[in-house]
Amino acid sequence: MTDIAIIDNVAQTGGGFYIQDGAYQAVNATIAGNTATTAAAVYIGTTSEGNKYFSMTRGIIWGNRNSDGSTAIITRNGGTAYFRGSIIEGSASGAGWNSSYGTDDAGNIASDPIFANAANGDYQLAEGSPGINFGSNAYYGNVLIEFPDAAGNPRSLGEGIDLGAYENQAISSQMVIRYVKQTATGTGDGRSWANASGNLELMINQSQNYHQVWVAEGTYQPSQGQPFRMRNGVSIYGGFPSTGTPTMTERNWEQNVTVMAASTREVISNSNLDNTAILDGFTITGANVTYSGGGMYNNSSSPTLS
């Protein structure tokens, strides 16, 4: 299960999720606001031998209540539970982990996720939530635009995805620059030329309104079988030299040829873009498709190209 919200349910046992003789993995799930006599959030049980478990990665379990008001939200009756990088109410963390919940696979916290308006069924994360940008993009192969959240919104709007089923959609008005070289340098997080990322696709996907992506000379390809995808409000500039710490005035796209290439589908695929999506200083080449739009496919889009 990925990007699923199980919210505001009532049951005798397992208000959110009931497992009997099964194995389930939940990634970026939100289980919240559920009520039951026992196991308000999750019940795990087994009547037979075998590997019966519930596993949660980058999820949120919060605000579930047993009928007596207790927060003992997970009941294991012969089953096993594993949690990694999630917000789990009442679990504590590290050495203080509540072992009755299951196994702490590291990175879990028990801090209030700060829902937007849980009383009215809005379990999106509000500003200041510890779950914002707390997750990892690795599960999605860094092609996050292909995987919207449970509300159908873009999955990556920051340094990392948010925990749970919903991505906070607040748009920053602060200009941010991400730096890309053909070969990553330093930490590779893209926050400076010294730590430039080698993954142009990821840097674009992590960008949001008012962000820029500066790309040094070289050839860049997206993930296998994927195109690059431009984003509204994001400016992508090629033509920077690959050495030093060049500024915008040192950019020269004729001398520092910067190539976006692909071999298995179109190089760039755009949908619902306006002119705030900017691509400047690139050569687009290498596409070999049997359908329309080899270099760039635009659907209801009018990006700015220069």
N, C-alpha and C positions, 0 to 999 in steps of 0.2 A: 504494500500500500504506500503510495507516494502522494504528497500534497492533499491529504484528506482531513476534513474536519468532522469530528464526532462530538456533537454539542447538544446540550439541553434535552437529554433523554431521561426517561424514568423507567426503572425495571425492578424486579425482585432481587436479582443478582446480576452483577455485571452491567451497570447502568450504561456505560459507554461501549464496552467490548467484552464479549463472553467467548472463551475458547475452551472447547472440550475435545481432547485428542487431536490437536492440530498444532501447526507451527506457522507463525505469522511474523513478518517483518514490516515495521512501520517507519517510513522515512519522511521527515518534515510533516508529521501529523500533529494535529491539535485535538486533545481529548479534554473537554472542559464543560463545566456546568451540568454534569450528569448527576443523577440521584438514584440510589438503590438502598435496599435494606442492608446488603453487604456488597463489598467490591464496587463502590460507586463508579470507578473508572474502568478497571480491568479485572476480569476473573479468568484464571488459568487453571484448568483441571485436566486430569487424565484418568482413564480407567483401564488403560492398556500400556504395554511396554513400548518404548520408542522415545524419540526425541521430540517432546512436546514443549513448545516455548513461545514466548512473546518477546520480540526484540524491537527496541525503539532507538533510532538514531536521529539526532537534531530535531527532536520533537518537544512538545509541551503537554504536561498533564497538570492541570491546575483548576481549582474551584469546583471539584467534584465532592459531593457530600453523601455519606451514609445517612440513613433516616434518623440515627441518633445524634447527628451533627458531627461525627468524627471524620477525620481525614485519612483514615486507614483505607486508602483507595484501591490498593492492589491486593488481591487474595490469591494465593498460590496453593492449590490442592494437588500436589504431585507434579505440577508444571514448573517451569523455570522462566525467569524474566531477565533480560539484559538491557542495560541502558548506557548510551554513549552520547556525550555532548548535548544533553537535553536539560530542560527545566522540569524538575519533578517535585511537586509540592510535598513537604514533609520528609524529604529523603536525606537532607543534609548533603555533605559531599566529602570526598577524600576519606580521611580516617574516621570521620563522624558519620559515614554513610549508614543509612538504615537498612540493614541486611535483610529485613523481612520483606522488603520490596523486590529483592532479587540481587543481581550482580552489577556492581559499579564498574563499567568498562572504561571509565575515565572521562573527565571533562564535564561531568554533570554539576548543576547548581540547583539551589532551592530558593532562588530569589523571585519575587513577584514579577511575572512577565509584563505587567502593566497593559492589560487589554484596553482597547479604546472605549468600550462601553458594554461590559459583560452583562450588566443588569438588563440590557435591551438586546442581548444576543449578538453583540458585535465583538468578536474575538480577534480582530486584527490588532496588531501591536501599535501602541501609542508611542509618541516621541519620548525618549528616555528609557525605553524598554531595554533590559539587558540582553534580550533575544535578537535585537537588530544587529545585523552584520556579524552575528556570532557563529554562523554556520560555515560549512565548507562547500565549495563548488564541485569538489571532486566527483561526487556521486553522479552528477549530471554530465560528466565529461567536459565541463566548462562551456557547454553549448546551452546556456541557461535560457536563451530567448525561445528555445523550442519547448520549454517546460514552464508554462504559466502556473501561478499559484492557484489555490482552491477557488478564488474569486475571478480567475481568468486574467489577472494582472501580471505584468512582467515580473519575473522571478528574481532578477538581480538589479538592485538599485543602490549599490554601495560597494564597499570593500569585500563583502561576502554575503551570501544569502542569509535571510533571517531564519530563526528557529520557528518550527510550527508550520501550519498550512498556509499562512498568509504573509505576504511581503509588504512591509511598510512602504507606502507610496508617496511619502513626503518628498518633495523635490527641493534639493539644495540650490540656493542662489549663489553659492560660493564657487568661483572658478577653480578647477582642479586640473592639473596636467599629469598625464601618465606617459611614461617614456618607454620606447620600444627599440631594441636592437635585434639584429638577426640572431645573435648569440647573447643570451642573458648574461648580466654582470652582477656582481655582488649578491645581494639577497634575491634579486629577480622580482621584487614586488612592484616594480614600475614607478616608484615614487621619486626617482631622480635618475639622471643619466648614469650615475655610479651604480645604481641598483636597477638598471633597465630590465624590463621583462623581455623574454624571447617569444612571447605568445601574443601576437597582435589581436587575434580573435578574442582572447580573454580580456584584454585591456578595453576593447570596444564594448564587450558585453557588461563589464563592470562600471561603465561610465553612465552618467546621467546628465540632466540639464546643466548647461554651463561648463561641462567638462571638455577638455581637449586631449587628443592623443597625438603625441609627437613621435614620428617614426624615422629612424635612421635608414640610410641607403641599404639595399639588400632585397632579397626575395622572401615573401611571406605567404604561407599557405594556411588555410583553416584546417580544422580537424577532418579526418578522412570522411568523405561523403557529405560534408557540410559546406555551405557558402559562408562568406563574410556577410554580416547584416549590419547596416548602418542604423543609427538611432537618432530620434528627434532631439535637438538641443546639444548634440555631440559633434565637435569639429575634429576631423582626422587629417593631420598634415604630414605629408611625406617630404623627402628632400633634405633631411638633415644629415650632416657628415657623421660618420660612425665613430669618430674619435673626439676626445675632449668633451666639453660641456656646452655645445652650441646653443645659441639663442635664436629667436625667430628671424632676426636680421641676417644670420649666417646661413639660413636655409636657401638651398639652390637645387631645385628639382631636376634641372638639366644636367648638372655635374654629379649630383648624388641621386642616381636613379633608384627609385623605390618602387618595387613591383608587388602587386597583389595577384596571386596566381592560384589556379586550381586545375584539376585534371579529370575529375569524375562528375562534376556538375558545374553550374554557373559559378563565376567567381564571387559575385555579389548578388544577393537577393533581398529586395526591399519591399516592405508592405506598410501602407498607411503612413508614409513619411511626408513632412512638409519641408520648406526651404531652410529650416533651422538645422537639418542634417547636412553636414558639409564634408565633402571629400576633396582634397586639394593636394596636387603634386604627386600623383601616382600613375604608374603604367598598369593597366589591367589586361592580363593575358593568360593563355593556357587552357581556356575552357574547351570542353569537347562534349557537347550535349546533343541529344536527339529531339529536343524541344526548344521552345523560344527563349531568347535572352541569354546568350553565352557569356558575354562579359559582365553585363548587369541586367538583372530582371527587376522591373519596377511594377508593382501592383498598387494602384491608387497612390502613387508616390511622386513627389517632385523635389528630390534632394538638390542641393546646390553643388555643382561640379565645376572645378576650375584647376 
